[in-house]
Amino acid sequence: MPASKNSAPPQPKTPRAAAKSSLPTREEISLRAYQIYLERNGAPGNPFEDWTRAERELLADAPKPRRKPSPKTQAA
């Protein structure tokens, strides 16, 4: 029996999608940059520096992708 026209074919899961989820989103960076602004009690500052600091902090907290050892480094 052929598949019905109403059902969508299953979408394959790609490793790229899983790796991408570990990176901070624009919304997360924006929120952290705003928190940095609030930490200095709203005093004037540089929004670009707040953004880059937030990005650095969030990337440092992100889990590092694990790589398989290359054949040269595997124990015999």
C-alpha positions as CSV (number, residue, x, y, z in Angstrom):
1,M,0.0,0.0,0.0
2,P,1.6,3.4,-1.0
3,A,2.1,6.1,1.6
4,S,-0.7,8.6,1.8
5,K,-0.2,12.1,0.4
6,N,-0.9,13.7,3.8
7,S,2.1,12.2,5.6
8,A,5.4,13.9,5.4
9,P,8.6,11.8,4.9
10,P,10.7,11.5,8.0
11,Q,13.4,14.1,8.3
12,P,16.9,12.7,8.7
13,K,18.8,13.9,11.8
14,T,22.1,15.5,10.9
15,P,25.1,15.7,13.2
16,R,25.4,19.4,12.3
17,A,22.0,20.2,14.0
18,A,23.2,18.5,17.2
19,A,26.5,20.4,17.2
20,K,24.8,23.7,16.5
21,S,22.5,23.4,19.5
22,S,25.6,23.7,21.8
23,L,26.3,27.2,20.6
24,P,24.6,30.2,22.3
25,T,21.8,31.7,20.4
26,R,21.5,35.4,19.5
27,E,18.8,35.7,22.2
28,E,21.0,34.2,24.9
29,I,23.9,36.5,23.9
30,S,21.5,39.5,23.9
31,L,20.2,38.6,27.4
32,R,23.7,38.2,28.8
33,A,24.8,41.5,27.3
34,Y,21.8,43.1,29.0
35,Q,22.7,41.5,32.3
36,I,26.2,43.0,31.9
37,Y,24.6,46.4,31.3
38,L,22.5,46.0,34.5
39,E,25.6,44.9,36.5
40,R,27.1,48.3,35.9
41,N,23.8,49.8,37.1
42,G,22.9,51.2,33.7
43,A,26.0,53.4,33.5
44,P,27.1,54.3,30.0
45,G,29.2,51.8,28.2
46,N,29.9,50.3,24.9
47,P,27.1,47.9,23.7
48,F,29.5,46.2,21.3
49,E,31.9,45.4,24.1
50,D,29.0,44.1,26.2
51,W,27.9,41.9,23.3
52,T,31.4,40.5,22.7
53,R,31.9,39.9,26.4
54,A,28.6,38.0,26.6
55,E,29.5,36.0,23.6
56,R,32.9,35.0,25.0
57,E,31.4,34.0,28.4
58,L,28.7,31.9,26.8
59,L,31.1,30.2,24.4
60,A,33.5,29.4,27.3
61,D,30.6,27.8,29.2
62,A,29.4,25.8,26.1
63,P,30.3,22.1,26.1
64,K,33.2,21.3,23.9
65,P,32.5,18.8,21.1
66,R,34.3,15.5,21.6
67,R,36.4,14.3,18.8
68,K,37.3,10.7,18.1
69,P,41.1,10.1,18.2
70,S,42.7,9.7,14.9
71,P,44.1,6.3,13.9
72,K,47.6,7.6,14.6
73,T,46.9,8.4,18.2
74,Q,45.0,5.2,19.1
75,A,46.8,2.7,21.2
76,A,47.8,-0.5,19.4
